[in-house]
Amino acid sequence: MTVSSRTPEGQPNRCPLCSHEFFIEPSTTFGDAPCPSCGVLLWFNLQRDGVMFYDSISAEIRKDKIRQFIADQLGVSVDRIPPNLEDLDAASLGADSLDKVELLMELMEEFEIYPVDS
């Protein structure tokens, strides 16, 4: 049986909306979880100095900026970048394996996005 990722084993964190401290981990698929105090859906972003949280509106703005950045780097229209970035197929946009690695490194640097250890 797989234990839900929304359990109290997470790092101590604080909601950006209600400032309530909580111990949860985000879902592995979407990187989100609700604040147990106010219920706002939080988007988790691992950064060098810890985890950064965004409410759903701020998360959408950030995702749109990431989509625009990817489009600019690959030289394509932002309309060709799917809203759900997990569905992105860079090869279909003309990116080879080196382009993908460079894009990933540039994304990590520009948006301070780091892979989560599993």
C-alpha positions as CSV (number, residue, x, y, z in Angstrom):
1,M,0.0,0.0,0.0
2,T,1.3,3.4,-1.0
3,V,1.1,6.0,1.8
4,S,-0.3,9.4,0.7
5,S,2.3,12.1,0.3
6,R,0.0,14.5,2.2
7,T,1.0,13.1,5.6
8,P,2.5,14.8,8.6
9,E,6.0,13.5,7.9
10,G,7.0,16.6,5.9
11,Q,9.4,19.4,6.7
12,P,8.1,22.1,9.0
13,N,6.7,24.8,6.7
14,R,4.6,27.9,6.9
15,C,1.6,28.8,4.7
16,P,2.2,32.1,2.8
17,L,-1.5,33.0,3.2
18,C,-2.4,32.3,6.8
19,S,1.1,31.8,8.3
20,H,0.1,28.6,10.0
21,E,3.0,26.2,10.5
22,F,2.4,22.7,9.2
23,F,4.2,19.4,8.4
24,I,3.1,18.1,5.1
25,E,4.8,17.0,1.8
26,P,3.4,17.7,-1.6
27,S,1.9,15.2,-3.9
28,T,4.6,13.7,-6.2
29,T,2.6,14.1,-9.4
30,F,1.6,17.8,-9.1
31,G,3.8,19.2,-6.3
32,D,0.9,20.6,-4.4
33,A,-1.0,20.1,-1.1
34,P,-3.7,22.0,0.8
35,C,-2.8,24.0,3.8
36,P,-4.3,22.1,6.8
37,S,-5.3,25.4,8.4
38,C,-6.9,27.6,5.8
39,G,-7.3,25.0,3.0
40,V,-5.6,27.0,0.2
41,L,-3.9,24.8,-2.4
42,L,-0.1,25.4,-2.2
43,W,2.4,24.7,-4.9
44,F,5.7,23.6,-3.6
45,N,9.0,24.6,-5.2
46,L,12.3,23.3,-3.8
47,Q,15.0,26.0,-3.7
48,R,18.5,26.2,-2.5
49,D,17.5,27.7,0.8
50,G,14.5,25.5,1.4
51,V,11.0,25.0,0.1
52,M,9.1,28.0,-1.4
53,F,5.3,27.9,-1.4
54,Y,2.9,29.6,-3.8
55,D,-0.9,29.9,-3.6
56,S,-2.7,28.7,-6.7
57,I,-2.9,32.2,-8.4
58,S,0.8,32.9,-7.8
59,A,1.6,29.3,-9.0
60,E,-0.3,29.9,-12.3
61,I,1.6,33.2,-12.9
62,R,4.9,31.4,-12.2
63,K,3.9,28.5,-14.5
64,D,3.0,30.9,-17.3
65,K,6.4,32.6,-16.9
66,I,8.1,29.2,-17.1
67,R,6.1,28.3,-20.3
68,Q,7.1,31.7,-21.9
69,F,10.8,31.1,-20.9
70,I,10.7,27.6,-22.5
71,A,9.1,29.0,-25.6
72,D,11.7,31.7,-25.9
73,Q,14.6,29.3,-25.4
74,L,13.3,26.8,-28.0
75,G,12.3,29.6,-30.4
76,V,8.6,28.5,-30.6
77,S,5.3,30.1,-29.9
78,V,4.1,29.9,-26.2
79,D,0.9,28.3,-27.6
80,R,3.0,25.2,-28.4
81,I,4.0,24.7,-24.8
82,P,1.3,22.7,-22.9
83,P,-0.3,24.3,-19.8
84,N,0.7,21.1,-17.9
85,L,4.5,21.2,-18.2
86,E,4.6,17.4,-17.5
87,D,3.1,17.0,-21.0
88,L,6.0,18.9,-22.6
89,D,7.7,16.9,-25.4
90,A,10.7,19.0,-26.2
91,A,11.7,16.7,-29.0
92,S,8.5,17.5,-30.9
93,L,9.5,21.1,-30.7
94,G,12.8,20.4,-32.4
95,A,15.0,20.1,-29.3
96,D,17.7,17.4,-29.3
97,S,19.1,15.8,-26.2
98,L,21.7,18.6,-25.7
99,D,19.0,21.2,-26.1
100,K,17.0,19.4,-23.4
101,V,19.9,19.4,-20.9
102,E,20.7,23.0,-21.6
103,L,17.1,24.0,-21.2
104,L,16.8,22.1,-17.9
105,M,20.0,23.8,-16.6
106,E,18.7,27.3,-17.6
107,L,15.3,26.6,-16.0
108,M,17.0,25.6,-12.8
109,E,19.1,28.7,-12.7
110,E,16.4,31.2,-13.9
111,F,13.6,30.0,-11.6
112,E,15.7,28.4,-8.8
113,I,14.0,25.0,-9.4
114,Y,15.8,22.0,-8.1
115,P,15.0,18.3,-8.4
116,V,13.6,16.7,-5.2
117,D,15.4,13.7,-3.9
118,S,13.2,10.6,-3.9
